[in-house]
Amino acid sequence: MENESAIAALGALAQGTRLDVFRLLVQHEPSGLAAGEVARRLDVPQNTMSAHLAILARAGLVRSERQSRSIIYRANLEGLRALTLFLVRDCCAGSVELCAPLVAEPAPCC
């Protein structure tokens, strides 16, 4: 991941509704949620939600798939992984033992 992509992803997540959307979609992996259902669960107008989802998609954090009349959105876990690795790539000047707690924290849930 390059700086530009990381800035786009971090910028997309730096807004409350979009952060809530991303966290909701992560909770519903791998099945995803229809755009209308995301809007309903977060109590956001559908046209506003469409704009938020588009920003997250351009940042590489969500992906969509048409299923019949619905568009199903899913968290792009590969995009999240790339962003996370970008942020910690040079962690602690290569001292693995210093970075171990950072990596161990999410391990039980994943």
TAGI-V568621 format. One record per residue. N is the residue number from 1. PHI is phi as a letter, one per 30 degrees, with the letter a starting at -180 (999 if undefined). PSI is psi in whole degrees, -180 to 180 (NA if undefined). Layout:
N PHI PSI
N PHI PSI
//
This chain:
1 999 139
2 c 166
3 e -44
4 d -43
5 d -40
6 d -41
7 d -42
8 d -44
9 d -46
10 d -39
11 d -39
12 d -38
13 d -8
14 d 27
15 b 134
16 e -48
17 d -43
18 d -37
19 d -43
20 d -42
21 d -49
22 d -45
23 d -38
24 d -44
25 d -36
26 d -39
27 d -25
28 c 25
29 d 145
30 c -1
31 d -31
32 i -177
33 b 148
34 d 150
35 e -43
36 d -36
37 d -38
38 d -47
39 d -44
40 d -47
41 d -32
42 c 2
43 h 53
44 b 137
45 e 144
46 d -38
47 d -36
48 d -41
49 d -39
50 e -42
51 d -43
52 d -44
53 d -37
54 d -41
55 d -44
56 d -37
57 d -45
58 d -30
59 d -3
60 i 20
61 c -19
62 b 157
63 b 156
64 b 157
65 b 130
66 d 130
67 b 104
68 i -119
69 c -1
70 c 155
71 c 120
72 c 129
73 c 141
74 b 149
75 d 139
76 d 92
77 d -28
78 d -38
79 d -40
80 d -43
81 d -45
82 d -41
83 d -45
84 d -45
85 d -38
86 e -42
87 d -32
88 c 10
89 e -44
90 c 28
91 e 128
92 h 33
93 h 35
94 i 4
95 d 96
96 e -39
97 d -29
98 d -30
99 d -13
100 e -45
101 d -32
102 d -40
103 d -33
104 d -31
105 e -51
106 d -11
107 e -44
108 d -31
109 d -18
110 c NA
//
